């Protein structure tokens, strides 16, 4: 799984991408592309993650979402 683009995002951006891909899979790429400031980066990260089979994507994104939320709550994100 190529998660490099995802890992370079800020904690808040990682949380947004994780939720979007968990909820909408491949469609998340199109929705995130509409962000005026970070659209291209968010969309590319979503594309790389959504291409993975659900049995790999879902647990990975769940773990990444929890980590991003912990980072945000601690004030580091």
Secondary structure by P-SEA (a helix, b strand, c coil): ccccccccccaaaaaaaaaaaaccccaaaaaaaaccccaaaaaaaaaaaaaccaaaaaaaaaaaaaaaaaaaaaccc
